[in-house]
Amino acid sequence: MLLFRWMLLLALLTSLVCFMFYAGTGNLRFRHYGWVVLKWALIAAFGFFAVLIMERVG
């Protein structure tokens, strides 16, 4: 559980750094990387919370 939280935090920070690089350089590649990492981080977070909810219900 703790490992998953750290991985999720690292993915969100990675996305933030990519967006900061995009803002600094204007290179569209960094914006694309930021969106891809953010998308997968949110999918993982929703999956994680779905498992937590299912544990509480069941």
C-alpha positions in Angstrom: 0.0 0.0 0.0 2.8 2.4 0.9 4.7 1.5 -2.2 1.7 2.2 -4.4 1.2 5.6 -2.7 4.8 6.6 -3.4 4.6 5.4 -7.0 1.5 7.5 -7.5 3.1 10.5 -6.0 6.2 10.0 -8.1 4.0 9.8 -11.3 2.2 13.0 -10.4 5.5 14.8 -9.7 6.9 13.5 -13.0 3.9 14.9 -14.8 4.3 18.3 -13.0 8.0 18.4 -14.0 7.1 17.7 -17.6 4.6 20.5 -17.7 7.1 22.8 -16.1 9.6 21.9 -18.8 7.0 22.6 -21.4 6.3 26.0 -19.9 10.0 26.8 -19.8 10.9 25.5 -23.3 7.7 25.6 -25.3 8.6 22.1 -26.6 5.4 20.2 -27.3 7.1 16.9 -26.5 7.1 17.7 -22.8 3.4 18.6 -22.8 2.6 15.2 -24.5 4.7 13.3 -21.9 3.0 15.2 -19.1 -0.5 14.3 -20.3 0.4 10.6 -20.8 1.9 10.3 -17.3 -1.0 12.2 -15.8 -3.5 10.0 -17.6 -2.0 6.8 -16.3 -1.5 8.2 -12.8 -5.2 9.0 -12.6 -6.2 5.6 -14.0 -4.0 4.0 -11.4 -5.4 6.2 -8.6 -9.0 5.4 -9.6 -8.2 1.7 -9.6 -6.5 2.0 -6.2 -9.5 3.7 -4.7 -11.9 1.2 -6.3 -10.0 -1.6 -4.6 -10.2 0.2 -1.3 -13.9 0.8 -1.6 -14.5 -2.8 -2.6 -12.6 -4.0 0.5 -14.7 -1.8 2.8 -18.0 -3.0 1.2 -17.1 -6.7 1.1 
